[in-house]
Amino acid sequence: MVPLTYSTSPPPSDADLRRLSAQTAGELQRVCRDHGWALHITAGEPANGSAYVQFPPLRVDVAQEIVAGLRRLLNNRCAECAAIKRRRAQAIRDKDMTTAAAAATAMGRHQRAVH
């Protein structure tokens, strides 16, 4: 999901924000369903130029499962990210700025392609 930017384009219309909310709600609903979380997520009304999704009240056990799942996701590092970070750190320790810059570029490409 790409965040909306306003720097060179006009602010999004309410119709654009509603579309973004519906798309995001659908994606989040599918991810939750894939993880066995019985949630009903709906698109919210745009407000102050932002798009929203809505959760109905959640049972505590479902909310705890979501928290645990998110923690696992955030704590599991990508092996390729870790390898690139190690290469860059070693290059910096060796004062090899060419390799360090190449590793930073590789990380950016990897992040855009995979994450």
HELIX and SHEET records of a PDB file:
HELIX    1   1 ASP A   14  ASP A   34  1                                  21    
HELIX    2   2 VAL A   60  ASN A   75  1                                  16    
HELIX    3   3 ALA A   79  ARG A   93  1                                  15    
HELIX    4   4 MET A   97  VAL A  114  1                                  18    
SHEET    1   A 2 THR A  42  ALA A  43  0                                        
SHEET    2   A 2 VAL A  53  GLN A  54 -1                                        
END                                                                             
